[in-house]
Amino acid sequence: MERGATVEISLGNLAFNLRKLKKKIGSRGFIAVVKADAYGHGATEVARKLDSLGVQHFGVAFLNEAIQLREAGIKKEILVFFDQDISPEIINYRLTPVINSLSYARALSRLAKRHSTRIGCHVNIDTGMGRMGLNGSNLDSQLDRILSLEGLYVKGIMSHFSDADLEDRGFALEQVERFKRIRNSIGKKLKDCFFHMANSAALLCLKDAYFDAVRPGLILYGVNPYSKEEFRPVMTVKSPVLSIRRLKKGTPVSYGRTFITIRDSRVGVIPLGYADGFFRRSSNRVEFLVKGIRVPVIGRVCMDLTLIDLTNVRGVKEGDWVTIVGRQDKEEITAIELAEKTQTIAYEVLTSLGRLNRRVFI
């Protein structure tokens, strides 16, 4: 038995979510965000599937992620959102860097001139995130300077919402209006340039933010904390029962004795711990599914093991599957539920469990 969990990735559910999202946006561009190893789902396999379904643009955070996709055979445009590296690999792999500062634009221009070529790029405008992108009162001047640089041609203008789930709709609308003003100001100077801002939340809840293209991430993987609209989760996480122990009433369980059995109990040991991306703060807080029944995690999550109370479930044997995220019969545990019970967000659940455990694509 191997340590950790098996992470099942349903490429069929991914395709379903893509079709549903593309239907919402009509003829607009679709930039599939596959950074952080496709949110833990496996960037290479996910991108290949999306590529086969007609996705024309992909988005990653750093250069090495983009190179991985190129070497996996992805030939469509790949935007690199954050990397500030001035590397010939941008040219060699035909990547599309996102410019977040005038200094980076100048450095890219020098790179292009050294190689006697032109580099297509997108420009990020900070409309309220405060993280990366051009900002300040002289945006028009900064953009004019970028447009005048040799060796560069601007293919797109983008921005990013500061509130990923748009809980503060008022501020999100302010960001949209700022971006509209920028588009109206510079749009006439740029031919064949598309503007994009909408993340998953905006795609579902803020049509004003669609512009020329959208950039869905989380919702593409079937996780929807934004609305009641149904998508299909792409990731299922499960692990086998390693051992079953019988403990007397009053027996402490795991480190720190944070759980004491209140009855004679059957306790299952699962070969999944915080070293495998299952958070220690899940201790005594979350539930798993066994034979379609919810069972509590008891005691502290260990580095390599987690314990569950099987007392109420009949017929469980060593080797039986336990579902950490996913559905069994009529019951389901979602990444959102796991996140809420551990005071985090679904993004962290997916990237942690998906990155550190073996994947199976179905």
SVG drawing of the C-alpha trace seen along z (x, -y; Angstrom):
<svg xmlns="http://www.w3.org/2000/svg" viewBox="-29 -61 50 68">
<polyline fill="none" stroke="black" stroke-width="0.4" points="0.0,0.0 1.3,-3.4 1.1,-6.4 -1.4,-9.2 -4.5,-9.4 -5.5,-8.6 -6.7,-11.7 -9.1,-10.9 -9.4,-13.5 -12.5,-13.3 -11.7,-14.7 -15.3,-14.1 -16.4,-16.5 -13.8,-19.0 -15.3,-18.9 -18.8,-19.3 -17.8,-22.4 -16.0,-23.9 -19.0,-23.4 -21.3,-25.1 -19.0,-28.1 -18.4,-28.6 -22.2,-28.6 -22.4,-31.5 -19.9,-33.7 -20.8,-33.2 -18.1,-34.1 -15.8,-35.8 -12.3,-34.4 -11.6,-31.8 -8.4,-31.8 -8.1,-28.6 -6.2,-29.2 -4.0,-26.1 -1.4,-27.7 -0.3,-25.8 -0.5,-22.5 -4.0,-23.3 -5.0,-23.9 -3.7,-20.5 -5.5,-18.7 -2.4,-18.1 -1.6,-20.9 -0.3,-18.7 -3.3,-16.4 -5.8,-19.1 -4.3,-21.4 -4.2,-18.6 -7.9,-17.8 -8.9,-21.5 -6.7,-21.9 -8.5,-19.0 -11.8,-20.8 -10.8,-24.0 -9.5,-26.2 -7.2,-28.8 -5.5,-30.4 -4.0,-29.2 -2.8,-31.1 0.0,-30.2 1.9,-32.0 5.5,-31.4 7.8,-30.6 8.6,-27.0 4.9,-26.2 4.5,-27.5 7.6,-25.6 6.1,-22.4 3.0,-22.9 4.9,-23.6 7.0,-20.4 3.8,-18.5 2.7,-19.5 0.5,-22.5 0.8,-24.9 -1.9,-27.5 -1.1,-30.8 0.2,-30.6 0.1,-33.8 2.7,-34.0 1.0,-36.2 3.7,-37.0 7.2,-36.0 9.7,-38.9 12.5,-36.7 14.1,-38.1 14.9,-34.8 15.4,-33.8 13.0,-30.9 10.2,-33.4 11.1,-33.6 12.2,-30.0 8.9,-28.7 6.7,-31.4 5.3,-32.5 3.2,-35.6 4.5,-37.5 2.3,-39.8 3.9,-43.1 3.4,-44.3 5.8,-47.3 7.4,-49.7 10.9,-48.4 9.9,-44.9 8.6,-46.1 11.9,-47.8 13.8,-44.7 11.6,-42.6 12.2,-45.2 15.9,-44.8 15.6,-41.0 13.5,-41.2 16.0,-43.5 19.0,-41.2 17.2,-38.4 15.9,-40.5 12.3,-39.5 9.1,-40.8 7.5,-39.6 3.7,-39.6 2.6,-40.5 -0.3,-41.5 -0.3,-44.4 -1.8,-44.1 -3.5,-47.2 -3.9,-47.4 -7.5,-48.5 -7.6,-47.7 -5.7,-44.5 -2.6,-46.3 -0.4,-43.3 1.0,-43.6 0.3,-45.7 0.7,-49.3 -0.8,-51.8 -0.8,-55.4 -2.3,-58.5 -0.2,-58.4 -1.4,-55.1 -2.0,-56.5 1.6,-57.8 3.0,-54.4 1.0,-52.6 2.1,-55.0 5.7,-54.3 5.1,-50.6 3.4,-50.9 6.4,-52.8 9.0,-50.2 10.8,-48.4 10.3,-44.7 7.0,-44.5 3.5,-44.3 0.6,-44.4 -2.0,-41.7 -4.1,-42.2 -4.9,-44.3 -6.0,-42.7 -6.8,-43.4 -7.7,-41.3 -10.4,-41.5 -9.1,-42.0 -12.0,-39.9 -11.9,-36.5 -15.6,-35.7 -16.9,-39.2 -18.4,-39.5 -17.9,-43.2 -19.8,-43.8 -19.5,-47.5 -15.7,-47.6 -15.8,-45.0 -18.0,-47.3 -15.6,-50.2 -12.8,-48.1 -14.9,-47.3 -15.6,-51.0 -11.8,-51.8 -11.1,-49.1 -13.8,-50.5 -12.2,-53.9 -8.8,-52.5 -10.3,-50.5 -12.1,-53.6 -8.9,-55.6 -6.4,-53.3 -8.6,-50.9 -8.4,-53.1 -4.6,-52.9 -4.5,-49.1 -5.6,-46.9 -6.6,-43.3 -6.1,-43.7 -8.5,-42.1 -9.4,-43.1 -10.0,-40.6 -10.8,-40.8 -13.4,-38.2 -12.4,-35.5 -14.6,-32.6 -16.8,-34.6 -17.3,-37.4 -18.0,-34.9 -21.0,-33.7 -22.1,-36.8 -20.9,-39.9 -21.5,-40.0 -20.3,-43.6 -16.8,-42.2 -16.8,-39.9 -15.2,-42.3 -13.5,-40.4 -12.4,-37.3 -12.7,-35.6 -10.2,-33.8 -11.9,-31.0 -10.0,-28.9 -11.8,-27.4 -15.1,-27.0 -13.5,-25.2 -12.6,-22.5 -16.3,-22.3 -16.0,-24.1 -18.6,-26.9 -18.7,-28.9 -20.2,-31.9 -23.7,-30.8 -26.2,-28.0 -25.4,-27.0 -24.3,-23.4 -21.0,-22.3 -19.3,-18.9 -16.3,-18.5 -13.3,-17.3 -11.3,-16.0 -12.2,-13.1 -9.8,-12.3 -9.9,-8.9 -7.7,-6.6 -7.9,-3.0 -8.3,-1.9 -4.9,-0.9 -5.9,0.6 -8.9,1.0 -8.5,0.9 -10.9,1.6 -10.5,-0.8 -12.2,-0.8 -14.3,-3.7 -12.0,-6.4 -9.1,-5.7 -7.1,-8.7 -6.6,-9.0 -3.5,-10.4 -1.1,-13.1 -2.1,-15.4 -5.1,-13.3 -7.5,-15.8 -10.0,-13.1 -11.1,-10.5 -13.5,-7.7 -16.9,-8.0 -17.8,-4.4 -16.1,-1.2 -15.1,-2.2 -13.8,-0.9 -11.2,-3.3 -9.9,-3.3 -6.4,-4.4 -5.9,-6.1 -2.5,-6.4 -2.9,-10.1 -1.4,-12.9 -0.4,-16.5 2.7,-15.5 0.3,-14.6 -1.6,-17.9 -4.3,-17.0 -4.3,-19.9 -3.5,-19.3 -6.2,-21.8 -8.7,-19.2 -8.2,-17.4 -11.5,-16.8 -13.3,-19.0 -14.0,-17.2 -15.7,-14.1 -14.9,-11.4 -17.3,-9.0 -17.2,-5.3 -19.8,-3.1 -21.8,-6.3 -21.9,-7.3 -20.2,-10.3 -17.6,-9.4 -15.7,-11.9 -11.9,-12.5 -10.9,-12.0 -7.7,-13.1 -4.9,-15.1 -4.0,-14.5 -0.5,-13.1 2.3,-13.5 1.5,-10.2 -1.8,-9.0 -5.4,-10.2 -7.8,-8.4 -11.6,-8.1 -14.4,-6.7 -16.0,-3.7 -18.2,-2.6 -21.5,-3.5 -20.5,-1.8 -20.9,2.0 -18.8,4.2 -15.8,2.0 -12.6,4.0 -9.0,3.0 -8.5,1.9 -12.0,0.4 -12.1,-3.0 -12.6,-6.2 -13.6,-9.4 -12.0,-12.6 -13.4,-14.8 -16.1,-13.5 -19.3,-11.5 -20.3,-8.1 -23.8,-7.0 -26.1,-9.9 -23.5,-11.7 -20.9,-14.2 -18.0,-16.0 -17.0,-19.0 -13.7,-21.0 -15.8,-23.9 -17.0,-22.0 -13.5,-20.9 -12.3,-24.4 -15.0,-26.0 -14.4,-23.5 -10.6,-24.2 -10.9,-28.0 -9.3,-28.2 -10.4,-28.3 -11.2,-25.6 -8.1,-26.6 -5.8,-25.6 -7.6,-22.2 -7.3,-21.4 -3.7,-22.5 -2.5,-20.8 -4.2,-17.4 -3.8,-17.4 -0.2,-18.3 1.1,-15.8 -0.8,-12.6 -0.9,-10.3 -3.3,-11.2 -5.4,-8.9 -7.2,-10.4 -10.6,-9.0"/>
</svg>
